[in-house]
C-alpha cells in the first residue's frame, strides 16, 4: 500500500507529479496479503488469533447463502471491474500491444495496427500502416545545433517548467481539464495506459532511427540536466502530449 502515498499529492497540481506513483498501484498487490496493509507485520498474527476466536466449527461447503455461490461469468471485459488497476493494466496492455507491430524496410521504420475481426474461434484481421518515419540526414541534424544554442539563453527562465516536465505532465494537463483521483480514477487509469502504449511506439522509432542528441554532436551544448539514454527522435514529450490530448478530446 505504500505506493498509494503518491496519491496524496493529488491535493495540489504539483502533486500530479506524484501520479508517477500510479505505478505505485503495484503496491495494491500488498493489500491482497492484508499483512501489507499499514505495513504492520503483526497483522497476520492478529488475523490468525482473530479467526481462531470467532470461526467456530467448520461447516462443509462454507456458510451457505451468505455469500454468492454462482460462478462468475467467463468474459474478457465484464470481469475487468473486479480487479485492481495493476491487474487490469496487464490485461489491457497485452491486448493493445498484440494489435501493433513494428517493421523496418530499407531503413524506413513503420508502425502497424491490425483491425481484429471478432466472432470466430480464431482471431483474424488486416494489418494497416499507422506511422512511417524517415531519419533526417546529418546535415539537417547539424543545422539544428544553431537552434539549440539559440534557446540556451532561456534555460534560467524555463528551468522550473523543464524540470517539472521530466515526469508525465499530469499537472499541466490537469490545469486545462480538471482531473482528480477521487473523481476520475478510471480516466487517469486510461491515460496511464495510453501513455504506456505511446512509450512503446516511440521507443521503437527511437531505437530504429538512432538519432544522436545535440550534446553528442557538440560539447558546447552542455545540457542543464542529465539526458535520458535513448535517441532524440521522435520527441517522447510531444508523442505523449498529443496522445493524452487526443484521448481527453475523445472523452
C-alpha positions as CSV (number, residue, x, y, z in Angstrom):
1,X,0.0,0.0,0.0
2,X,3.0,2.3,0.4
3,X,2.8,3.1,-3.3
4,X,-0.6,4.9,-2.6
5,X,1.2,7.6,-0.7
6,X,1.9,9.2,-4.1
7,X,-1.9,9.9,-4.4
8,X,-1.7,12.4,-1.5
9,X,0.0,14.7,-4.0
10,X,-3.3,15.0,-5.9
11,X,-4.4,17.6,-3.4
12,X,-2.4,20.1,-5.4
13,X,-1.5,20.2,-9.1
14,X,2.2,19.9,-8.3
15,X,1.3,16.7,-6.6
16,X,0.2,15.3,-10.0
17,X,3.9,14.5,-10.3
18,X,3.1,12.0,-7.6
19,X,0.9,10.3,-10.2
20,X,4.2,8.8,-11.4
21,X,3.3,6.8,-8.3
22,X,0.4,5.3,-10.3
23,X,3.0,2.7,-10.9
24,X,2.7,2.5,-7.2
25,X,-0.7,1.0,-7.9
26,X,1.5,-2.1,-7.9
27,X,1.6,-1.5,-4.2
28,X,-2.1,-2.7,-4.2
29,X,-0.6,-6.2,-4.6
30,X,0.4,-5.9,-0.9
31,X,-3.2,-5.5,0.0
32,X,-4.0,-8.9,-1.2
33,X,-2.0,-10.3,1.7
34,X,-3.6,-8.0,4.3
35,X,-0.2,-8.1,6.0
36,X,0.8,-5.3,3.7
37,X,-2.0,-3.0,4.9
38,X,-0.4,-0.3,7.0
39,X,2.9,-2.1,6.8
40,X,2.3,-3.9,10.1
41,X,3.9,-7.4,10.2
42,X,1.8,-8.2,13.3
43,X,-1.4,-8.1,11.3
44,X,-1.0,-11.7,10.1
45,X,-0.6,-12.9,13.6
46,X,-3.6,-10.9,14.8
47,X,-5.8,-12.3,11.9
48,X,-4.8,-15.9,12.9
49,X,-5.8,-15.3,16.5
50,X,-8.9,-13.5,15.4
51,X,-10.0,-16.4,13.2
52,X,-9.4,-18.9,15.9
53,X,-11.6,-17.0,18.3
54,X,-14.7,-16.5,16.0
55,X,-14.8,-19.0,13.2
56,X,-16.3,-21.9,15.2
57,X,-16.7,-25.4,13.9
58,X,-16.2,-25.8,10.2
59,X,-19.3,-26.1,8.1
60,X,-18.8,-28.2,5.0
61,X,-19.3,-26.1,1.9
62,X,-18.8,-22.8,3.7
63,X,-21.5,-20.7,5.3
64,X,-24.1,-21.2,2.6
65,X,-26.3,-18.4,1.3
66,X,-24.5,-15.6,3.0
67,X,-22.0,-15.5,0.1
68,X,-22.5,-15.8,-3.7
69,X,-22.5,-19.4,-4.8
70,X,-22.9,-19.0,-8.6
71,X,-19.8,-18.9,-10.7
72,X,-18.6,-15.6,-12.2
73,X,-19.0,-15.1,-15.9
74,X,-16.4,-16.1,-18.4
75,X,-15.7,-12.8,-20.1
76,X,-12.7,-10.7,-21.1
77,X,-14.4,-7.3,-20.5
78,X,-17.0,-7.6,-17.8
79,X,-14.6,-9.1,-15.3
80,X,-12.1,-6.2,-15.5
81,X,-14.1,-4.3,-12.9
82,X,-13.3,-7.0,-10.3
83,X,-9.5,-6.5,-10.3
84,X,-7.2,-3.8,-9.0
85,X,-5.6,-1.4,-11.6
86,X,-2.3,-3.3,-11.7
87,X,-4.0,-6.5,-12.9
88,X,-6.3,-4.6,-15.3
89,X,-3.2,-2.9,-16.7
90,X,-1.6,-6.3,-17.5
91,X,-4.8,-7.4,-19.4
92,X,-5.3,-4.1,-21.3
93,X,-1.7,-3.6,-22.2
94,X,-1.4,-7.1,-23.6
95,X,-4.4,-6.5,-25.8
96,X,-3.2,-3.1,-27.0
97,X,0.3,-4.4,-27.8
98,X,-0.9,-7.5,-29.5
99,X,-2.6,-5.2,-32.1
100,X,0.6,-3.3,-33.1
101,X,3.7,-4.4,-34.9
102,X,6.9,-2.6,-35.9
103,X,8.8,-3.2,-39.2
104,X,11.9,-1.9,-40.8
105,X,12.1,-1.8,-44.6
106,X,15.1,-0.4,-46.4
107,X,16.0,1.6,-43.3
108,X,12.5,3.1,-43.0
109,X,10.6,2.1,-39.8
110,X,6.8,1.7,-39.8
111,X,4.3,1.1,-37.0
112,X,1.4,-1.2,-38.0
113,X,-2.1,-1.8,-36.5
114,X,-4.3,-4.8,-37.0
115,X,-8.1,-4.5,-37.1
116,X,-9.1,-7.7,-35.5
117,X,-12.2,-9.5,-36.7
118,X,-14.1,-10.9,-33.7
119,X,-16.7,-13.6,-33.5
120,X,-14.8,-16.5,-34.9
121,X,-12.9,-19.2,-33.0
122,X,-9.5,-17.9,-34.4
123,X,-8.8,-14.2,-34.5
124,X,-8.2,-12.7,-37.9
125,X,-7.6,-9.3,-39.2
126,X,-5.8,-7.0,-41.7
127,X,-2.6,-5.0,-40.9
128,X,-2.7,-1.3,-41.7
129,X,0.2,1.1,-41.5
130,X,-0.1,3.8,-38.9
131,X,3.1,5.8,-38.9
132,X,6.2,5.8,-41.1
133,X,9.3,7.9,-40.2
134,X,12.4,8.8,-42.2
135,X,15.6,9.7,-40.5
136,X,16.9,13.2,-41.2
137,X,20.3,13.4,-42.9
138,X,23.3,14.5,-40.9
139,X,23.3,18.0,-42.5
140,X,19.8,18.6,-41.2
141,X,20.7,17.4,-37.7
142,X,23.8,19.5,-37.6
143,X,21.9,22.6,-38.7
144,X,19.6,22.1,-35.7
145,X,22.5,22.8,-33.3
146,X,22.2,26.6,-34.0
147,X,18.6,26.5,-32.9
148,X,19.5,24.6,-29.7
149,X,22.2,27.1,-28.9
150,X,19.8,30.0,-29.5
151,X,17.3,28.6,-27.0
152,X,20.0,28.2,-24.3
153,X,19.6,31.7,-23.0
154,X,16.1,30.9,-21.9
155,X,17.2,28.0,-19.6
156,X,17.2,30.1,-16.4
157,X,13.7,31.4,-17.1
158,X,12.2,28.0,-18.1
159,X,14.2,25.7,-15.7
160,X,11.3,25.0,-13.3
161,X,8.9,24.1,-16.2
162,X,11.6,22.0,-17.8
163,X,12.3,20.0,-14.6
164,X,8.6,19.6,-13.9
165,X,8.1,18.1,-17.3
166,X,10.7,15.4,-16.9
167,X,7.9,13.3,-15.4
168,X,4.5,12.7,-17.1
169,X,2.8,16.2,-17.3
170,X,-0.3,15.5,-15.3
171,X,-0.2,18.9,-13.6
172,X,-0.2,20.7,-16.9
173,X,-3.0,18.5,-18.4
174,X,-5.0,18.9,-15.2
175,X,-4.8,22.6,-15.4
176,X,-6.7,22.5,-18.7
177,X,-9.1,19.6,-17.9
178,X,-9.8,19.3,-14.2
179,X,-8.6,15.8,-13.2
180,X,-8.9,14.4,-9.7
181,X,-8.0,11.0,-8.5
182,X,-11.1,10.8,-6.2
183,X,-13.4,11.8,-9.1
184,X,-11.7,10.4,-12.2
185,X,-9.8,7.2,-11.2
186,X,-10.7,5.4,-14.4
187,X,-9.9,8.3,-16.6
188,X,-6.4,8.6,-15.0
189,X,-6.0,4.9,-15.4
190,X,-6.9,5.1,-19.1
191,X,-4.4,8.0,-19.6
192,X,-1.7,5.9,-17.9
193,X,-2.5,3.0,-20.2
194,X,-2.4,5.3,-23.3
195,X,1.0,6.7,-22.2
196,X,2.3,3.2,-21.9
197,X,1.3,2.4,-25.5
198,X,2.8,5.8,-26.7
199,X,6.1,5.0,-25.0
200,X,6.3,1.5,-26.6
201,X,5.6,3.1,-30.0
202,X,8.1,6.0,-29.6
203,X,10.9,3.8,-28.2
204,X,10.7,1.5,-31.2
205,X,11.2,4.5,-33.5
206,X,13.9,5.9,-31.3
207,X,15.7,2.6,-31.5
208,X,15.4,2.2,-35.2
209,X,16.3,5.8,-36.2
210,X,19.0,6.0,-33.6
211,X,19.4,9.8,-33.8
212,X,22.1,11.3,-31.6
213,X,21.2,14.1,-29.1
214,X,22.6,17.6,-29.6
215,X,25.2,17.3,-26.8
216,X,26.6,14.2,-28.6
217,X,27.3,16.5,-31.6
218,X,28.8,19.4,-29.7
219,X,30.5,19.7,-26.3
220,X,29.3,23.3,-26.1
221,X,25.7,22.3,-25.7
222,X,26.1,21.2,-22.1
223,X,22.6,20.1,-21.0
224,X,21.1,21.6,-17.8
225,X,20.0,18.1,-16.7
226,X,21.1,14.6,-17.4
227,X,19.7,13.4,-20.7
228,X,18.0,10.0,-21.0
229,X,19.8,7.2,-22.7
230,X,17.8,6.9,-25.9
231,X,17.6,8.6,-29.2
232,X,16.3,12.1,-29.7
233,X,13.8,11.4,-32.5
234,X,10.8,11.3,-32.2
235,X,10.2,13.5,-29.2
236,X,8.7,11.5,-26.4
237,X,7.2,14.5,-24.8
238,X,5.5,15.5,-28.0
239,X,4.2,12.0,-28.7
240,X,2.9,11.5,-25.2
241,X,1.3,15.0,-25.0
242,X,-0.5,14.5,-28.3
243,X,-1.7,11.1,-27.2
244,X,-3.2,12.5,-24.0
245,X,-4.7,15.4,-25.8
246,X,-6.4,13.0,-28.3
247,X,-7.7,10.7,-25.5
248,X,-9.1,13.6,-23.4
249,X,-10.7,15.2,-26.5
250,X,-12.5,11.9,-27.3
251,X,-13.7,11.6,-23.7
